């Protein structure tokens, strides 16, 4: 069984602290992190859909694993939505600043 805590999820989408990122790579860091996070959320959604389909067709009898996959997908999506909301709030705050 895999760990589905928030800390483990964040560790999976944030690069390790020990990695030596060059300044040239720093510009694409946010875009790559965002793409990686969206891909990860999509993958968990697809895994949950596959688990549901397996239970419906009778291939799998483990309902608890399906529920875990669904909750994992739900938590991933909620985290992505909250991150989006924070980014939008920060953008709106910057736009309200007087120059």
Biopython code that builds the backbone (N, CA, C, O; Angstrom):
import numpy as np
from Bio.PDB.StructureBuilder import StructureBuilder

atoms = [
    (1, "UNK", "N", (0.848, -1.162, 0.000)),
    (1, "UNK", "CA", (0.000, 0.000, 0.000)),
    (1, "UNK", "C", (0.902, 1.236, 0.000)),
    (1, "UNK", "O", (1.929, 1.252, 0.678)),
    (2, "UNK", "N", (0.532, 2.247, -0.738)),
    (2, "UNK", "CA", (1.365, 3.439, -0.828)),
    (2, "UNK", "C", (0.876, 4.511, 0.139)),
    (2, "UNK", "O", (-0.284, 4.525, 0.549)),
    (3, "UNK", "N", (1.793, 5.406, 0.492)),
    (3, "UNK", "CA", (1.515, 6.496, 1.409)),
    (3, "UNK", "C", (0.758, 7.595, 0.674)),
    (3, "UNK", "O", (1.207, 8.041, -0.381)),
    (4, "UNK", "N", (-0.385, 8.048, 1.206)),
    (4, "UNK", "CA", (-1.185, 9.060, 0.518)),
    (4, "UNK", "C", (-1.259, 10.357, 1.307)),
    (4, "UNK", "O", (-2.178, 11.150, 1.103)),
    (5, "UNK", "N", (-0.308, 10.585, 2.204)),
    (5, "UNK", "CA", (-0.342, 11.813, 2.980)),
    (5, "UNK", "C", (0.057, 12.990, 2.116)),
    (5, "UNK", "O", (0.666, 12.819, 1.060)),
    (6, "UNK", "N", (-0.290, 14.185, 2.568)),
    (6, "UNK", "CA", (-0.005, 15.407, 1.832)),
    (6, "UNK", "C", (1.495, 15.605, 1.665)),
    (6, "UNK", "O", (1.949, 16.023, 0.599)),
    (7, "UNK", "N", (2.269, 15.310, 2.704)),
    (7, "UNK", "CA", (3.716, 15.492, 2.638)),
    (7, "UNK", "C", (4.325, 14.588, 1.576)),
    (7, "UNK", "O", (5.182, 15.031, 0.812)),
    (8, "UNK", "N", (3.907, 13.344, 1.514)),
    (8, "UNK", "CA", (4.460, 12.441, 0.510)),
    (8, "UNK", "C", (4.054, 12.862, -0.891)),
    (8, "UNK", "O", (4.826, 12.705, -1.837)),
    (9, "UNK", "N", (2.834, 13.403, -1.030)),
    (9, "UNK", "CA", (2.381, 13.870, -2.342)),
    (9, "UNK", "C", (3.201, 15.076, -2.786)),
    (9, "UNK", "O", (3.589, 15.171, -3.950)),
    (10, "UNK", "N", (3.467, 15.998, -1.858)),
    (10, "UNK", "CA", (4.269, 17.171, -2.200)),
    (10, "UNK", "C", (5.704, 16.777, -2.536)),
    (10, "UNK", "O", (6.313, 17.353, -3.437)),
    (11, "UNK", "N", (6.242, 15.804, -1.817)),
    (11, "UNK", "CA", (7.603, 15.347, -2.114)),
    (11, "UNK", "C", (7.699, 14.753, -3.508)),
    (11, "UNK", "O", (8.749, 14.837, -4.146)),
    (12, "UNK", "N", (6.619, 14.154, -3.986)),
    (12, "UNK", "CA", (6.654, 13.537, -5.307)),
    (12, "UNK", "C", (6.626, 14.558, -6.434)),
    (12, "UNK", "O", (7.068, 14.260, -7.543)),
    (13, "UNK", "N", (6.109, 15.766, -6.167)),
    (13, "UNK", "CA", (6.040, 16.756, -7.240)),
    (13, "UNK", "C", (7.105, 17.835, -7.130)),
    (13, "UNK", "O", (7.334, 18.571, -8.090)),
    (14, "UNK", "N", (7.767, 17.945, -5.972)),
    (14, "UNK", "CA", (8.824, 18.940, -5.794)),
    (14, "UNK", "C", (10.164, 18.226, -5.920)),
    (14, "UNK", "O", (10.363, 17.182, -5.299)),
    (15, "UNK", "N", (11.105, 18.780, -6.727)),
    (15, "UNK", "CA", (12.400, 18.139, -6.864)),
    (15, "UNK", "C", (13.154, 18.124, -5.535)),
    (15, "UNK", "O", (12.917, 18.953, -4.656)),
    (16, "UNK", "N", (14.050, 17.178, -5.414)),
    (16, "UNK", "CA", (14.823, 17.023, -4.191)),
    (16, "UNK", "C", (15.671, 18.253, -3.911)),
    (16, "UNK", "O", (16.111, 18.933, -4.838)),
    (17, "UNK", "N", (15.902, 18.543, -2.620)),
    (17, "UNK", "CA", (16.684, 19.710, -2.225)),
    (17, "UNK", "C", (18.135, 19.578, -2.656)),
    (17, "UNK", "O", (18.775, 20.587, -2.948)),
    (18, "UNK", "N", (18.663, 18.386, -2.704)),
    (18, "UNK", "CA", (20.064, 18.170, -3.033)),
    (18, "UNK", "C", (20.370, 18.290, -4.518)),
    (18, "UNK", "O", (21.541, 18.268, -4.898)),
    (19, "UNK", "N", (19.371, 18.414, -5.358)),
    (19, "UNK", "CA", (19.628, 18.490, -6.784)),
    (19, "UNK", "C", (20.244, 19.846, -7.118)),
    (19, "UNK", "O", (19.814, 20.884, -6.614)),
    (20, "UNK", "N", (21.236, 19.813, -7.959)),
    (20, "UNK", "CA", (21.939, 21.051, -8.309)),
    (20, "UNK", "C", (21.331, 21.612, -9.586)),
    (20, "UNK", "O", (21.696, 21.208, -10.690)),
    (21, "UNK", "N", (20.407, 22.541, -9.424)),
    (21, "UNK", "CA", (19.762, 23.174, -10.576)),
    (21, "UNK", "C", (20.617, 24.331, -11.053)),
    (21, "UNK", "O", (21.041, 25.168, -10.255)),
    (22, "UNK", "N", (20.870, 24.382, -12.336)),
    (22, "UNK", "CA", (21.660, 25.460, -12.910)),
    (22, "UNK", "C", (20.761, 26.663, -13.122)),
    (22, "UNK", "O", (19.551, 26.501, -13.281)),
    (23, "UNK", "N", (21.327, 27.886, -13.128)),
    (23, "UNK", "CA", (20.495, 29.072, -13.321)),
    (23, "UNK", "C", (19.714, 29.051, -14.632)),
    (23, "UNK", "O", (18.611, 29.595, -14.687)),
    (24, "UNK", "N", (20.246, 28.448, -15.675)),
    (24, "UNK", "CA", (19.535, 28.390, -16.953)),
    (24, "UNK", "C", (18.280, 27.531, -16.841)),
    (24, "UNK", "O", (17.291, 27.777, -17.531)),
    (25, "UNK", "N", (18.322, 26.518, -15.964)),
    (25, "UNK", "CA", (17.183, 25.633, -15.793)),
    (25, "UNK", "C", (16.133, 26.237, -14.872)),
    (25, "UNK", "O", (14.990, 25.779, -14.862)),
    (26, "UNK", "N", (16.492, 27.249, -14.105)),
    (26, "UNK", "CA", (15.576, 27.821, -13.123)),
    (26, "UNK", "C", (14.373, 28.472, -13.806)),
    (26, "UNK", "O", (13.284, 28.477, -13.232)),
    (27, "UNK", "N", (14.533, 29.017, -15.002)),
    (27, "UNK", "CA", (13.429, 29.653, -15.708)),
    (27, "UNK", "C", (12.339, 28.676, -16.093)),
    (27, "UNK", "O", (11.164, 29.044, -16.114)),
    (28, "UNK", "N", (12.692, 27.453, -16.394)),
    (28, "UNK", "CA", (11.698, 26.463, -16.784)),
    (28, "UNK", "C", (11.241, 25.631, -15.593)),
    (28, "UNK", "O", (10.454, 24.700, -15.764)),
    (29, "UNK", "N", (11.711, 25.941, -14.406)),
    (29, "UNK", "CA", (11.369, 25.165, -13.216)),
    (29, "UNK", "C", (9.898, 25.192, -12.880)),
    (29, "UNK", "O", (9.304, 24.150, -12.602)),
    (30, "UNK", "N", (9.294, 26.386, -12.903)),
    (30, "UNK", "CA", (7.884, 26.489, -12.552)),
    (30, "UNK", "C", (7.019, 25.778, -13.581)),
    (30, "UNK", "O", (6.093, 25.048, -13.229)),
    (31, "UNK", "N", (7.328, 25.998, -14.859)),
    (31, "UNK", "CA", (6.539, 25.366, -15.919)),
    (31, "UNK", "C", (6.650, 23.846, -15.846)),
    (31, "UNK", "O", (5.653, 23.139, -15.994)),
    (32, "UNK", "N", (7.856, 23.348, -15.618)),
    (32, "UNK", "CA", (8.048, 21.905, -15.519)),
    (32, "UNK", "C", (7.358, 21.334, -14.286)),
    (32, "UNK", "O", (6.765, 20.257, -14.346)),
    (33, "UNK", "N", (7.434, 22.054, -13.168)),
    (33, "UNK", "CA", (6.776, 21.593, -11.946)),
    (33, "UNK", "C", (5.263, 21.575, -12.122)),
    (33, "UNK", "O", (4.591, 20.639, -11.690)),
    (34, "UNK", "N", (4.732, 22.614, -12.759)),
    (34, "UNK", "CA", (3.293, 22.683, -13.006)),
    (34, "UNK", "C", (2.842, 21.552, -13.921)),
    (34, "UNK", "O", (1.828, 20.905, -13.659)),
    (35, "UNK", "N", (3.592, 21.312, -14.996)),
    (35, "UNK", "CA", (3.249, 20.231, -15.921)),
    (35, "UNK", "C", (3.326, 18.877, -15.215)),
    (35, "UNK", "O", (2.467, 18.017, -15.408)),
    (36, "UNK", "N", (4.353, 18.701, -14.404)),
    (36, "UNK", "CA", (4.514, 17.454, -13.663)),
    (36, "UNK", "C", (3.353, 17.237, -12.697)),
    (36, "UNK", "O", (2.847, 16.122, -12.570)),
    (37, "UNK", "N", (2.931, 18.302, -12.017)),
    (37, "UNK", "CA", (1.833, 18.194, -11.076)),
    (37, "UNK", "C", (0.528, 17.850, -11.795)),
    (37, "UNK", "O", (-0.230, 16.994, -11.339)),
    (38, "UNK", "N", (0.272, 18.513, -12.912)),
    (38, "UNK", "CA", (-0.957, 18.239, -13.668)),
    (38, "UNK", "C", (-0.948, 16.810, -14.211)),
    (38, "UNK", "O", (-1.972, 16.127, -14.189)),
    (39, "UNK", "N", (0.202, 16.366, -14.695)),
    (39, "UNK", "CA", (0.315, 14.982, -15.174)),
    (39, "UNK", "C", (0.072, 13.990, -14.039)),
    (39, "UNK", "O", (-0.571, 12.958, -14.229)),
    (40, "UNK", "N", (0.592, 14.314, -12.864)),
    (40, "UNK", "CA", (0.417, 13.431, -11.711)),
    (40, "UNK", "C", (-1.056, 13.351, -11.307)),
    (40, "UNK", "O", (-1.560, 12.267, -11.015)),
    (41, "UNK", "N", (-1.744, 14.491, -11.290)),
    (41, "UNK", "CA", (-3.173, 14.502, -10.962)),
    (41, "UNK", "C", (-3.952, 13.696, -12.000)),
    (41, "UNK", "O", (-4.830, 12.908, -11.651)),
    (42, "UNK", "N", (-3.630, 13.896, -13.260)),
    (42, "UNK", "CA", (-4.309, 13.155, -14.326)),
    (42, "UNK", "C", (-4.072, 11.656, -14.185)),
    (42, "UNK", "O", (-4.992, 10.859, -14.368)),
    (43, "UNK", "N", (-2.847, 11.275, -13.863)),
    (43, "UNK", "CA", (-2.527, 9.857, -13.714)),
    (43, "UNK", "C", (-3.310, 9.222, -12.568)),
    (43, "UNK", "O", (-3.800, 8.100, -12.699)),
    (44, "UNK", "N", (-3.432, 9.938, -11.440)),
    (44, "UNK", "CA", (-4.199, 9.377, -10.321)),
    (44, "UNK", "C", (-5.678, 9.265, -10.670)),
    (44, "UNK", "O", (-6.345, 8.328, -10.232)),
    (45, "UNK", "N", (-6.200, 10.210, -11.455)),
    (45, "UNK", "CA", (-7.590, 10.123, -11.904)),
    (45, "UNK", "C", (-7.793, 8.907, -12.812)),
    (45, "UNK", "O", (-8.783, 8.186, -12.688)),
    (46, "UNK", "N", (-6.848, 8.693, -13.722)),
    (46, "UNK", "CA", (-6.943, 7.542, -14.622)),
    (46, "UNK", "C", (-6.847, 6.223, -13.866)),
    (46, "UNK", "O", (-7.557, 5.270, -14.183)),
    (47, "UNK", "N", (-5.963, 6.166, -12.860)),
    (47, "UNK", "CA", (-5.832, 4.952, -12.059)),
    (47, "UNK", "C", (-7.124, 4.658, -11.303)),
    (47, "UNK", "O", (-7.537, 3.503, -11.200)),
    (48, "UNK", "N", (-7.758, 5.693, -10.777)),
    (48, "UNK", "CA", (-9.028, 5.501, -10.073)),
    (48, "UNK", "C", (-10.106, 5.018, -11.041)),
    (48, "UNK", "O", (-10.894, 4.136, -10.699)),
    (49, "UNK", "N", (-10.145, 5.584, -12.234)),
    (49, "UNK", "CA", (-11.122, 5.146, -13.239)),
    (49, "UNK", "C", (-10.912, 3.683, -13.619)),
    (49, "UNK", "O", (-11.873, 2.929, -13.770)),
    (50, "UNK", "N", (-9.638, 3.285, -13.773)),
    (50, "UNK", "CA", (-9.342, 1.892, -14.110)),
    (50, "UNK", "C", (-9.740, 0.955, -12.978)),
    (50, "UNK", "O", (-10.255, -0.136, -13.221)),
    (51, "UNK", "N", (-9.503, 1.379, -11.747)),
    (51, "UNK", "CA", (-9.874, 0.542, -10.596)),
    (51, "UNK", "C", (-11.389, 0.377, -10.524)),
    (51, "UNK", "O", (-11.883, -0.711, -10.227)),
    (52, "UNK", "N", (-12.117, 1.438, -10.791)),
    (52, "UNK", "CA", (-13.590, 1.363, -10.793)),
    (52, "UNK", "C", (-14.066, 0.413, -11.894)),
    (52, "UNK", "O", (-14.959, -0.407, -11.678)),
    (53, "UNK", "N", (-13.462, 0.534, -13.066)),
    (53, "UNK", "CA", (-13.852, -0.328, -14.186)),
    (53, "UNK", "C", (-13.573, -1.797, -13.868)),
    (53, "UNK", "O", (-14.358, -2.669, -14.241)),
    (54, "UNK", "N", (-12.468, -2.077, -13.186)),
    (54, "UNK", "CA", (-12.140, -3.461, -12.828)),
    (54, "UNK", "C", (-13.144, -4.034, -11.845)),
    (54, "UNK", "O", (-13.496, -5.210, -11.930)),
    (55, "UNK", "N", (-13.606, -3.215, -10.914)),
    (55, "UNK", "CA", (-14.603, -3.700, -9.956)),
    (55, "UNK", "C", (-15.935, -3.936, -10.662)),
    (55, "UNK", "O", (-16.620, -4.921, -10.390)),
    (56, "UNK", "N", (-16.296, -3.036, -11.564)),
    (56, "UNK", "CA", (-17.573, -3.180, -12.268)),
    (56, "UNK", "C", (-17.597, -4.407, -13.169)),
    (56, "UNK", "O", (-18.637, -5.049, -13.322)),
    (57, "UNK", "N", (-16.457, -4.735, -13.765)),
    (57, "UNK", "CA", (-16.413, -5.905, -14.642)),
    (57, "UNK", "C", (-16.152, -7.201, -13.888)),
    (57, "UNK", "O", (-16.239, -8.283, -14.468)),
    (58, "UNK", "N", (-15.835, -7.104, -12.604)),
    (58, "UNK", "CA", (-15.596, -8.301, -11.808)),
    (58, "UNK", "C", (-14.162, -8.779, -11.824)),
    (58, "UNK", "O", (-13.871, -9.832, -11.256)),
    (59, "UNK", "N", (-13.249, -8.047, -12.451)),
    (59, "UNK", "CA", (-11.838, -8.442, -12.470)),
    (59, "UNK", "C", (-11.207, -8.321, -11.091)),
    (59, "UNK", "O", (-10.306, -9.086, -10.749)),
    (60, "UNK", "N", (-11.674, -7.366, -10.300)),
    (60, "UNK", "CA", (-11.110, -7.124, -8.975)),
    (60, "UNK", "C", (-12.195, -7.243, -7.929)),
    (60, "UNK", "O", (-13.319, -6.787, -8.141)),
    (61, "UNK", "N", (-11.876, -7.844, -6.819)),
    (61, "UNK", "CA", (-12.816, -7.983, -5.709)),
    (61, "UNK", "C", (-12.423, -7.086, -4.537)),
    (61, "UNK", "O", (-13.099, -7.077, -3.508)),
    (62, "UNK", "N", (-11.320, -6.326, -4.689)),
    (62, "UNK", "CA", (-10.806, -5.507, -3.598)),
    (62, "UNK", "C", (-11.424, -4.111, -3.640)),
    (62, "UNK", "O", (-10.874, -3.190, -4.242)),
    (63, "UNK", "N", (-12.554, -3.978, -3.002)),
    (63, "UNK", "CA", (-13.252, -2.698, -2.975)),
    (63, "UNK", "C", (-12.460, -1.650, -2.196)),
    (63, "UNK", "O", (-12.501, -0.464, -2.522)),
    (64, "UNK", "N", (-11.739, -2.096, -1.165)),
    (64, "UNK", "CA", (-10.975, -1.142, -0.369)),
    (64, "UNK", "C", (-9.849, -0.495, -1.189)),
    (64, "UNK", "O", (-9.531, 0.675, -0.980)),
    (65, "UNK", "N", (-9.250, -1.239, -2.110)),
    (65, "UNK", "CA", (-8.204, -0.661, -2.956)),
    (65, "UNK", "C", (-8.793, 0.351, -3.932)),
    (65, "UNK", "O", (-8.142, 1.342, -4.265)),
    (66, "UNK", "N", (-10.004, 0.114, -4.386)),
    (66, "UNK", "CA", (-10.689, 1.064, -5.265)),
    (66, "UNK", "C", (-10.984, 2.347, -4.505)),
    (66, "UNK", "O", (-10.782, 3.443, -5.026)),
    (67, "UNK", "N", (-11.461, 2.212, -3.278)),
    (67, "UNK", "CA", (-11.747, 3.396, -2.463)),
    (67, "UNK", "C", (-10.475, 4.184, -2.177)),
    (67, "UNK", "O", (-10.505, 5.414, -2.171)),
    (68, "UNK", "N", (-9.371, 3.506, -1.941)),
    (68, "UNK", "CA", (-8.096, 4.181, -1.708)),
    (68, "UNK", "C", (-7.670, 4.930, -2.961)),
    (68, "UNK", "O", (-7.222, 6.073, -2.876)),
    (69, "UNK", "N", (-7.803, 4.303, -4.120)),
    (69, "UNK", "CA", (-7.444, 4.962, -5.379)),
    (69, "UNK", "C", (-8.323, 6.181, -5.629)),
    (69, "UNK", "O", (-7.842, 7.207, -6.110)),
    (70, "UNK", "N", (-9.616, 6.069, -5.303)),
    (70, "UNK", "CA", (-10.526, 7.198, -5.492)),
    (70, "UNK", "C", (-10.183, 8.344, -4.543)),
    (70, "UNK", "O", (-10.216, 9.507, -4.945)),
    (71, "UNK", "N", (-9.859, 8.034, -3.307)),
    (71, "UNK", "CA", (-9.493, 9.079, -2.350)),
    (71, "UNK", "C", (-8.169, 9.736, -2.726)),
    (71, "UNK", "O", (-7.997, 10.945, -2.566)),
    (72, "UNK", "N", (-7.249, 8.939, -3.221)),
    (72, "UNK", "CA", (-5.962, 9.476, -3.671)),
    (72, "UNK", "C", (-6.184, 10.464, -4.823)),
    (72, "UNK", "O", (-5.577, 11.535, -4.855)),
    (73, "UNK", "N", (-7.044, 10.102, -5.751)),
    (73, "UNK", "CA", (-7.364, 10.988, -6.871)),
    (73, "UNK", "C", (-8.069, 12.246, -6.375)),
    (73, "UNK", "O", (-7.800, 13.344, -6.862)),
    (74, "UNK", "N", (-8.960, 12.089, -5.420)),
    (74, "UNK", "CA", (-9.687, 13.233, -4.864)),
    (74, "UNK", "C", (-8.740, 14.194, -4.155)),
    (74, "UNK", "O", (-8.842, 15.408, -4.336)),
    (75, "UNK", "N", (-7.829, 13.671, -3.359)),
    (75, "UNK", "CA", (-6.873, 14.513, -2.646)),
    (75, "UNK", "C", (-5.956, 15.225, -3.631)),
    (75, "UNK", "O", (-5.655, 16.405, -3.450)),
    (76, "UNK", "N", (-5.512, 14.532, -4.664)),
    (76, "UNK", "CA", (-4.652, 15.155, -5.671)),
    (76, "UNK", "C", (-5.372, 16.304, -6.372)),
    (76, "UNK", "O", (-4.792, 17.368, -6.584)),
    (77, "UNK", "N", (-6.624, 16.088, -6.725)),
    (77, "UNK", "CA", (-7.389, 17.133, -7.401)),
    (77, "UNK", "C", (-7.655, 18.316, -6.475)),
    (77, "UNK", "O", (-7.552, 19.468, -6.896)),
    (78, "UNK", "N", (-7.991, 18.042, -5.231)),
    (78, "UNK", "CA", (-8.222, 19.133, -4.271)),
    (78, "UNK", "C", (-6.955, 19.952, -4.054)),
    (78, "UNK", "O", (-7.014, 21.179, -3.969)),
    (79, "UNK", "N", (-5.811, 19.280, -3.965)),
    (79, "UNK", "CA", (-4.548, 19.991, -3.802)),
    (79, "UNK", "C", (-4.269, 20.874, -5.007)),
    (79, "UNK", "O", (-3.841, 22.017, -4.845)),
    (80, "UNK", "N", (-4.503, 20.369, -6.205)),
    (80, "UNK", "CA", (-4.272, 21.152, -7.422)),
    (80, "UNK", "C", (-5.201, 22.363, -7.476)),
    (80, "UNK", "O", (-4.780, 23.452, -7.866)),
    (81, "UNK", "N", (-6.447, 22.180, -7.092)),
    (81, "UNK", "CA", (-7.400, 23.294, -7.098)),
    (81, "UNK", "C", (-6.997, 24.356, -6.071)),
    (81, "UNK", "O", (-7.070, 25.551, -6.356)),
    (82, "UNK", "N", (-6.578, 23.931, -4.896)),
    (82, "UNK", "CA", (-6.161, 24.893, -3.882)),
    (82, "UNK", "C", (-4.900, 25.640, -4.299)),
    (82, "UNK", "O", (-4.769, 26.835, -4.036)),
    (83, "UNK", "N", (-3.976, 24.943, -4.947)),
    (83, "UNK", "CA", (-2.772, 25.614, -5.439)),
    (83, "UNK", "C", (-3.140, 26.632, -6.515)),
    (83, "UNK", "O", (-2.589, 27.732, -6.547)),
    (84, "UNK", "N", (-4.069, 26.265, -7.395)),
    (84, "UNK", "CA", (-4.531, 27.198, -8.423)),
    (84, "UNK", "C", (-5.161, 28.425, -7.792)),
    (84, "UNK", "O", (-4.909, 29.549, -8.226)),
    (85, "UNK", "N", (-5.981, 28.217, -6.768)),
    (85, "UNK", "CA", (-6.625, 29.333, -6.088)),
    (85, "UNK", "C", (-5.600, 30.269, -5.454)),
    (85, "UNK", "O", (-5.759, 31.489, -5.505)),
    (86, "UNK", "N", (-4.561, 29.711, -4.863)),
    (86, "UNK", "CA", (-3.523, 30.543, -4.237)),
    (86, "UNK", "C", (-2.751, 31.330, -5.285)),
    (86, "UNK", "O", (-2.409, 32.491, -5.059)),
    (87, "UNK", "N", (-2.474, 30.717, -6.421)),
    (87, "UNK", "CA", (-1.769, 31.421, -7.494)),
    (87, "UNK", "C", (-2.627, 32.564, -8.032)),
    (87, "UNK", "O", (-2.114, 33.654, -8.286)),
    (88, "UNK", "N", (-3.911, 32.328, -8.206)),
    (88, "UNK", "CA", (-4.818, 33.373, -8.692)),
    (88, "UNK", "C", (-4.910, 34.506, -7.676)),
    (88, "UNK", "O", (-4.903, 35.678, -8.053)),
    (89, "UNK", "N", (-4.998, 34.166, -6.380)),
    (89, "UNK", "CA", (-5.034, 35.202, -5.346)),
    (89, "UNK", "C", (-3.758, 36.040, -5.359)),
    (89, "UNK", "O", (-3.812, 37.263, -5.234)),
    (90, "UNK", "N", (-2.611, 35.377, -5.513)),
    (90, "UNK", "CA", (-1.342, 36.109, -5.560)),
    (90, "UNK", "C", (-1.286, 37.015, -6.782)),
    (90, "UNK", "O", (-0.826, 38.153, -6.684)),
    (91, "UNK", "N", (-1.743, 36.536, -7.917)),
    (91, "UNK", "CA", (-1.758, 37.341, -9.134)),
    (91, "UNK", "C", (-2.664, 38.551, -8.954)),
    (91, "UNK", "O", (-2.290, 39.662, -9.331)),
    (92, "UNK", "N", (-3.844, 38.355, -8.387)),
    (92, "UNK", "CA", (-4.760, 39.481, -8.183)),
    (92, "UNK", "C", (-4.184, 40.485, -7.200)),
    (92, "UNK", "O", (-4.380, 41.689, -7.368)),
    (93, "UNK", "N", (-3.485, 40.020, -6.189)),
    (93, "UNK", "CA", (-2.851, 40.918, -5.232)),
    (93, "UNK", "C", (-1.763, 41.745, -5.913)),
    (93, "UNK", "O", (-1.641, 42.942, -5.652)),
    (94, "UNK", "N", (-0.986, 41.126, -6.771)),
    (94, "UNK", "CA", (0.063, 41.863, -7.508)),
    (94, "UNK", "C", (-0.565, 42.896, -8.431)),
    (94, "UNK", "O", (-0.038, 44.001, -8.562)),
    (95, "UNK", "N", (-1.671, 42.562, -9.069)),
    (95, "UNK", "CA", (-2.322, 43.496, -9.962)),
    (95, "UNK", "C", (-2.936, 44.682, -9.229)),
    (95, "UNK", "O", (-3.103, 45.750, -9.819)),
    (96, "UNK", "N", (-3.276, 44.514, -7.946)),
    (96, "UNK", "CA", (-3.814, 45.619, -7.168)),
    (96, "UNK", "C", (-2.737, 46.573, -6.667)),
    (96, "UNK", "O", (-3.047, 47.672, -6.207)),
    (97, "UNK", "N", (-1.481, 46.164, -6.753)),
    (97, "UNK", "CA", (-0.390, 47.004, -6.237)),
    (97, "UNK", "C", (-0.270, 48.295, -7.038)),
    (97, "UNK", "O", (-0.438, 48.308, -8.257)),
    (98, "UNK", "N", (0.021, 49.368, -6.333)),
    (98, "UNK", "CA", (0.258, 50.666, -6.977)),
    (98, "UNK", "C", (1.705, 50.710, -7.463)),
    (98, "UNK", "O", (2.625, 50.299, -6.755)),
    (99, "UNK", "N", (1.886, 51.209, -8.664)),
    (99, "UNK", "CA", (3.254, 51.298, -9.206)),
    (99, "UNK", "C", (3.852, 52.646, -8.979)),
    (99, "UNK", "O", (4.993, 52.890, -9.371)),
]
sb = StructureBuilder()
sb.init_structure("model")
sb.init_model(0)
sb.init_chain("A")
sb.init_seg("    ")
for serial, (resi, resn, name, xyz) in enumerate(atoms, 1):
    if name == "N":
        sb.init_residue(resn, " ", resi, " ")
    sb.init_atom(name, np.array(xyz, "f"), 0.0, 1.0, " ", f" {name:<3s}", serial, name[0])
structure = sb.get_structure()
